[in-house]
């Protein structure tokens, strides 16, 4: 791995004395146009920190700028000689979105992974770089895998605290993706699943083969036997129907792999493993995909993506067997559209499935029976409908931490009541993976 420092501003703030203290640090990534912001809230000390840097600062180094050059180079049609880079900036890609939307997407922070020692890893949507924020040292480092800058990381990296290793997927995605831009039909690209040891610096390859573009979410189960990787699919067939996403499950102990068939419920970008029974996992069906805005100018000023919705979303529960994953139950709700995040957590001896639904719905269900418990509608401090972006359960399972297009909120799991609302300012895109951990030493 190569490391490069990033100029950033660290700003402290305090929470009111009325906020209930608990052993939890909440990390929230948000995108505010050309500026990236990360909020860290320490509920033990009632203190917070905002870390921000412009997107251009993340691209200042020679290596990172070269990645952007690769993006422009491979995005063009090789047989088009006249003004190729200007041409690519004016055209649409396979899902109908414009170049500027692609550019903002690949540089957008999406996943937050806790590395221990008050350090957080920030994964971008689809880039050959990621960032490590150290809250104690108040520093940010940009890291990349190799010198040629063409290995694109998955949108999320999973950290195993036992062996101090991150699990991720890579693909030579810049050239492979954009040279197929005219094909509205799915195509495969070679990927590799790897792990990186933060103590020794060793990189180990776990699997390689044909997958798809947009390797999205990766997660290891409780007993560290099964590893799941999901793709955020946005390809359409000849009838303009979403094609199934790729879902790969690896048995790391027995060196086996299985593909999950999600025909009819795509895209399936996220996997969450059961926190109690290691043999169960929960797969998302978002039932929607990013579509084109009316014009690049509209996106440039609003900084929001348009979504095509195809009906209620759902969560599919699978059991791991010796023959592979078997579906055992499905949860859905008629008001759950554009599911962004789902999490399974323990609350007072009961396993709870939580998931978001656009625009402001937070659903809770019994993870054993997959039956609904309640729907919570999120509002802002003035009582108006908020846009719910992400949530994460507290380490003790008592609270839900929620981020919207302008606030951070604490919600009680038992009652559904809002305990606290904190202003985050204007957030253009709240649909990212926040996290919460029990460490509060910073």
N, C-alpha and C positions, 0 to 999 in steps of 0.2 A: 504494500500500500504506500502511496505517496501522500504527504501531508503539506498543506499550504495554509497559512494563517489568513483569516478574513477580518476586515475592519468592521466592528459592530459597536452598537451603543447599548449599555446595560443601565436600565432605569429602575430604581426601587420604588415600591409603593407599599402602603399598609392597608390591612383590612380592619373594619370596625371591631370594637371589643365585643359586640353582640354575636359575632360569628362563633359557632361552637368549634372548639379545638378538637383535632383528631390527628392520628399519625397518618398523614397523607400529603404527598406533593402531587399537584395536578399540572400536567404539561399540555399546552394548547397551541397548535400551529395554525396561523391564519394568514390569508393572503389579502393584501390591501393595495391592489394595483401593482406598481413597480416596487413596492416595499414588502419585505417579508417580516412578519412579527411573530414572536413566540412568547407566550405568557406562562410563567411558572408561579404557582400559588402554593405557599407553604401553610397548611392549615394548623400545624402545630404551633408555629410562631406568629400566625396571622400576618405574615409578610408575603410580598410578591415581588416579582422581577419581570420587566418587559425587555426582551432582547430583540433588536431590530437591525436590519441592514438592507440597503437597496438591492434589488436583483442584480444590478450591474456589478455590485461589489462581489457577489458570488461568482462572477465571470471575469474578474480582473486578471487572474493569473494567465500566463502564456498557455498553460495546458488546458484550462477551462475555455479560453477563447478559441483554442484550436478545435475543441469539441463542437462549439457553435459553427465553426467553419465547416466541419464535417457534415453537420446537419444540413447546411445550405448546399454543400457540394453533392451529397448523395440524394438530396430531395429533387434535384433537377433531372430531367430526361437527358441521358447521355448523348442522344443523337440530335438534340436541339442546340445549335451552336450560338445563335443570336441571343444575347442577354439572358443566359440561362437562369441566373439567380433572381433577376427581376421577374422572370416568367413564373418561377415557383412561388414567389411571394403573392402573385395575383390569382393563383388557381386554388381549387378545392381538392381535398383528399378523398380517400375511399368512403368515409362516412359523411362527406358533404361539408366538413368544416374547413375554414380558411387557414392559411399559413400562420397568420398572427395568433389564431387560437391554438394551433399546434405549438408555437413557440412559447406562449404563456403556460401551456399545459406541461411541457417537459421540464420547465423551471419551477413549477409550483410545488411547495412542500406538501407532503401528503401523509407520511407515516412518522410517528414518534416511537422510538425504542429506547428503553432504559438500559444502560450499560453498567450500572453500579457506580459507586464512588461519585455520585451527584453528576453523572455525565449522561447526556441524551443524544442519540443518533437521529438525525433528520433525513428521511428518504424523500427524494424528489419524485415526481410522477413517472418520469421516464428519462433518466439521465445517466451519464457515466461518472457522476460525482455524487457525494453525499456530505453532510456536515455533522460535526461532533461539537456539541455545546457543553462546556465545563462550567457549572455554576459556581464552584469554589474558586477556580482560577479566573473566572469571568473572561473566557476566551472562546473563540470559534475557530475550528480547523476544517478546511475542505479536504476531503480524501477521495482518491480514485484508485482503481484496481491496477491499471497498467499504463504504460507510456503512450500507447497509440490511441487511447481515449475512445475506442470504438465498442468496448464492452458496456452495455447498458444494464444498470441494476434493476431488479424488481422494485415495485413501488413501496414495498415494506420489507424490513429485515427483522428476523426473530432472534432474540438473544437468549441463550441457555446459560443461566447463572451458575450452574454446577461446573461446567467445563470452561466457562467464560468464552463462549463462541457465538458468533452470529451466523445464522443461516440465511442464504439469499440465492436468487437466480440471476443469471446474466445471459444476455443474447447479443450477437453482433447485429443489433437492431437498427442502427441508423441507416446503413446502406440497404439491408434486406427489406426493411419496412417500406422505405420510400421508393424503391425501384419497382414496387408492386402497386403503386398508388392507384393506377387505373383499374385494377381488378376489384370490383365490388364484391367478389366472391372470396371466401376464406383461403388463406395459404399458410403453410407451416414454415417455421424458421427453426434452425438448431439452437438449443439452449443448453446451459449447464447449471446444475444445482450444486452449490458449494457451501463450505463453512470456513470461517476465519477465526483463528484462535488469537485473542487479544493479548495473551501472555507471551506466546512464542512467535507470533507473526506468521504462522504456518497456514496455508490455504489448502484445503482438501476437497477434491471433487467427489461428489456423492452420486451423481446421475447425469447423463447426457443423452440427448435425443431430440426428435422433432417435437415442437410444442406449438406455440403461436406467439404473435406479438402481444404486448401489454401483459407480461408476467406481473401479476398484481400482488396478491397476498400469500404469504408463506407462514406456516405455523407448525411447531412441534407439539406433540401431545404430552400428557402429564408424565408418563413413564419413559419418555424420550425414545419410543420405539417407532411411532408413525409420524411422518412428515407430510403435510398437505400443501399443495401449490395450486392456486387458482388464477385464471386469466380473466381479465375484463374484456369480454368479447363485444365488438361493435361492428361485426361484418354481417351482411345481409345476403340471402340467396336470391334466385331469379324472381321470386314472388315478393321480394323486399320484406322478408321475415327474418328476424334475428336468428343467426345460426348459434348452435350450442357452444358455450364456452368450454375450454379445456380445464379439466380438474384431474390432477394427478395425486395419488397417494403412494408414498414409499414406505415399505416395511424395512427399516434400517437394520433390524436384527437378522432377518432372514433373506435380505437382498432381493425382495420382491417389489413389484410395482403394479398398480391397478389404475385404470381410467374409469372415472365415474360418468355414467351416461346421464346427461341432464337435458335430453331432448324435450323440448316443450316448456322448459323453465330456465330461460337464459336472459341476461348474463348472470353468471354465478361467480362473483369476484372475491368473495370472502369465505373463510373457513374459521370456525372456532371449536376448539376441543373441550370436552366436558371437564370441569374442574375437579370432579370426584371420581367418575368412572372413565378410565383412560381409553376405553374401547368405543366411545361414542363421539361423533363429531356433528356439527351443524353447519350446513351449507346455505348460502344466500341465493335467492332468486330476485334480482332487482326489477326485472320485467320492464326495463327501460334502458335507454342509451343516449349518449350525447349526440345531438344533432346540430345542424347548421343554424347560426343566427341569420337574420335577414341580410346583414351586410357586415364586413369587417369593421366598419366604423362604429356600428352599434356595440360590438364586442369591445372595441378599443376604449370606449368611454364608460361602458357599464361594467366591464370585467366579469361578466357572468355568462355561463354556458347555458345553451338551450337544451332541454331534455325532451326526448320523445317517450311517452309513457304508453305501455301496452296492456294495462290492467293491474289488478292487485298484485303486490309482491308476496313472497313467501319465504319460509325457512324450512329446510329439509333435514331431518335427523337420520343419521346413518350409524349402523353398528359395524364395527370391524370384526370380521370372522376369518377363519383360516382360508376361506375361498375368496376373501376380499370384502369390500364394503357392501352392506345390504341396507336398503331404505326401510325404516321402521315407522316413521310418522312425518307429518307435514303440518306446519302452522301457517295460517294466513288470516287476513282480516280484510273486509271489503274497503275499508278506509286507509289501508296501508299501501301507498303508492310511492314509488321511488325510494325504496329502502336503501339507506346509506350505510348504516352500521348495525351489526347485531353482536351481542355478547351474552355469554352464559356465566352465571356467578351464583355463589351460595349465599343465602340469606336466612339466618335463623333455622338451619337444618333443612331448608328447602332450596332446590335448584330453580333459578329464575332465568328465563330467556327474555332479554330486552332487545328491542330493535326500534329504529326510527322510521317514520313515514312522512313524506312531504305533505304540507309544508311544516307543520308544527306538532306532529303526533309522536308520542313516545309510548310504545306498547310493551306491556309486561305479560308474560305467559308462564305457565308451569312447564319446566323443561322435561319433566317426566311424562306428563300426560299430553303435552303440547296443546293445552287448552288455555284460552285467554283469561287473564286476571283482571286487567283494567287498561284503559287508555288515558294517558295524561296529555293534555293540550298545553303547549308551552306558549307563554306570552312574554312580552317585554315588560320593563318596569312600569310602563304606562297602561298595561293591560291589553295592548294591541297584539295581534297575531305575529309571532316571531317566525323566522325561518330557522328550523332546527338543523344544525349541521352535523353534530357528533355527540356522543356521550361515552362515559366509562364508569363502571361501578367503583365505589371506594374499596380499599383493600379489605375492610371488615364487612363489606356487603350491605351496610346500613343505608348508604346514600348513593345517589346517582349524580355524577358531575356532567353538566350539559353545557355545550357551547352553541350559540346561535349567531345570527348575522349582526350581533351587536352586544351580546352579554355572555357572561359565565354564570351559571346557576347551580345551586345545590338543591336536590330534590330528595325528600324522604321516601325510601322504598316502601315502608309499611303503610303510609297514608297517602302518598302522592302529592303531599304539600310541598310548596317551594319554601325553603329555609333562608335562602340568600340569593341576591342578584347583584352581580358586579358588572359595571360598564366596561366593555372592551373597545369602544369606539366603532367606527364604521368598518365592517368586515365584508368585503366583496364576495369571498368564497369561503364559507365555513365548513364545507364538506370534506373534512380531513380526519385523520385518525389521531385523536387525543389519547392520553394515557394517564394513569394514576398509580403511584407506588407508595410504599410505606416509609421509605427513607426521607427523613426531614432534617438532615444534618447541615444543610447549607444555610 
